[in-house]
């Protein structure tokens, strides 16, 4: 027998086993986010925020090292189920983090629910995720599409606007944001006279801007985000419409976009669960750390990613890092108060943040806080049965 060879093989097997055990000890976190297309910047900011919190905890969550897996979902609903199953079945992640686009997120939530894999939604506002699709393993650290848009209804009516035209992309996020605004605005006494839309992610706004000019409403309310929001605000300004018909939106219209929008965005009023100039010790520390780590200012997407890691930390602390105790981990997350840079928030029974919605005004490169439009706004979670 060749003893030298046997000893080498034995040593190699030992190393493999040790490596395997170490890998098994790691918490597997799967990012399903857009890293290309109109929402690419949003996906990157979410990942940056998540990793910043982990770095602040010494690179671990609940005392466990983390192994990351990544899929670029391209904001493409047609590939969503397949992409989700890469992380769930192939990589066997413990927790899914994602995504941005509501249509993609609905397929992700269905796949997570079927496989009983814990999911933390870090942006997509699809009402259904914490509505009919709600489940003990599904959490959100962002918002429902209804929340920020609903809050703008009474604010806009209070400014004397009686009629509104809405314009958005024709998919769940746009439809639901418009639905939320309409509910708040009409409850306050206003009337939405026309709902305009174009397919996602088209940016050929000109014919619709011509229609708005002809309709002459008191105001326009919109949902656009990412690259599409940049182009819409620039086109609205270039058409001169902002001089006669004030533009309002869910805050995604001007978050993470101001550098590119420049002059065209100045003075715009939006509603969102985060704002610049909150000037709290928590937010100031977060912003300083983020700027140091990434040489960029954080936006709402970075906050949502950061808070997903914080939420996981609360769950893992409760089970002392033992991820096998899935039910206890989830119960602790559902009952957590997240010390967010946006201000502390709790989760509703359906797993969605109950949070303040800020009114913000664009000033230079900031969405400066003006007021709290609605305090502790909870999504109605229509259709959620737990
Ligand atoms: C959504 O699809 O839910 C969404 C995308 C970008 C910003 C906000 C919401």
Boltz pocket constraint, residues with backbone or C-beta under 6 A from the ligand:
constraints:
  - pocket:
      binder: B
      contacts: [[A, 39], [A, 100], [A, 101], [A, 102], [A, 103], [A, 123], [A, 124], [A, 125], [A, 126], [A, 145], [A, 173], [A, 225], [A, 226], [A, 252]]
      max_distance: 6.0
